[in-house]
């Protein structure tokens, strides 16, 4: 499938569905924030720019000058980067068999066309012949012709030829099919150095062949100026690599600490980005595999695909797309499948598919991830804002590089610097975003824990009185009634409560129960537990209180507090209580035993017919053996 058709199919499926989610939010009551508007606008801008790029790419060949209409380039000392576009002739050798003698034949010269812009091969593996006429006005000159490529299969320079047709130097051959040592000056990029001893007109021929798509935007340089620029570029590369290696190390430590897969995906994203940049800069061929050009070429092709896969995995996990944007999550998962399939095809030798999928996948994947981040931001996921910031930066840089690769823009070395700066900025912002994500997760965990505690309290609390219920009492008793501890339990049953319910209704009865619970809490310590077992029965678990005299004082205070009348709609309501006391571990080894013992003591008080209290240990044998009702 042609590259334009592939891009269009991805856009036709992806963009309308994602745009619908963003645009539909405009009419919702909750409006988009300013940041969301800017991010959405950036997404739409890049999406429309990509459509325009596809249409431009499908528009056809760029204009050319008439045959033989190429002027000469006047070489100027001290000038850097004189473009050769519009000056050099180009011929595509469809047979692949033509040699330098045939190309130099005067009868052949009319077949050279002179395009007005850089020459994009669009993955055409056939040889391209370039005729480069130059003029030197000074007495001596040391010049370079730079080809902005590190992955051309083979570049063979012939000449320079003087006006008499004599070659002034032997041919120079270099390329990714050759060891790195074949490159002149040890430069990462393909350069051809030539020296001219006197003024005159000269012609240089270049035979270029590549399995990968290339953009031949050749430039002529003064050698001294070029090498000075190379040193600056190497310094910039070192700083970029240092930032990326620092991010790798930092997040490797975080992976060991948090054991979260998002850090593993970040490491894959960062490592593949570093390898991609090193490949684009020629450092893979220079430092990793200088004598194994096949490995350097494989790394050049595979690293960007691995970068896209790592970026997709990171986006899905970091943005929690399965939760906030399930459609985007499925689209990215499908795109990752396409990338893995393209890698498999690349391993089988179908590099055109892999390179095309990588270029288009980078654009479509970035747009899709941006929409997912926007949807996450709309749902209140704040780290998505940082993700959008980082992605827009690298998206713009990568977009600039693709424009250069497709010949839309004149290629300059600064484009790679922009890409490196964009990638470094993106990964630095992503690292900060991971820190923000940790804070969000911790806050969510704290809120979840607080909610769980609240639900636990609700589950253990009597909804009418606010006292503990049976479950709450059981939880406290399980913690406190341990061997070696000494506690007491007071069980009370209200007297005269049923007549109040019958005469004034359940509303009055509920208020009486609420007031009883409040008065009981006022008579005990903060560590003691007041619980309502149901109906008009209450329990007080007295922690660490075992002394009989003090328990008597507590019982008197409780009875005294309950005797005071309670006002309800102008009616004084009075209740009494019968109390039974049991001590741990004397009267029971657990909560159930204590409740049975206290219930027998309370039953004894009720049998006497007077409000009061009794200890289980004081019961006559007949009452002590009565089965408890608890």
Buried (B, 14 or more C-beta within 10 A) or exposed (E): EEBBEBBBEBBEEBBEBBBEBBEEBEEEEEEBEEEBBBBBEBBBEBBEBBBEBBEBBEEEEEEBBEEEEBEEBEBBBEEBBBBBBBBBBBBBBEEEEBEBEEBBEEEBBEBBBBBEBBBBBBBBBEBBBBBBBBBBEEEEBBBBBBBBBBBBBBBBBBBBBBEEEEBBBEEBBBBBBBBBEBBBBEBBBBBBBBEBEEEBBBBBBBBBBBBBBBBBBBBBBBBEBBBEBBEEBEEBBEEBBEBBEBBBEBBBEBBEEBEBEBBBBBBBBBBBBBBBBBBBBBBBBBEBBBEEBEEBBBBBBBBBBBBBBBBBBBBBBBBBBEEBBEBBBEBBBBBBEBBEEBBEBBEEEEBBBBBBBBBBBBBBBBBBBBBBBBBBBBEEBEBBBBBBBBBBBBBBBBBBBBBBBBBBBBBBBEBBBBBBBBBBBBBBBBBBBBEBBBEBEEEEEEEEEEEEEEEEEEEBBBEBBEBBBBEBBBBBBEEBBEEEEEBBBBBBBBBBBEEBBEEBEEEBBEBBBBBBBBBBBEBBEEEBBBBBBEEBBBBBBBBEBBEEEEBEEBBBBBBEBBEEEBEBEEEEBEBBBBBBBBBBBBBBEEBEBBBBBBBBBBBBBBEEEEBBBBBBBEBEEEBBEBEBEB
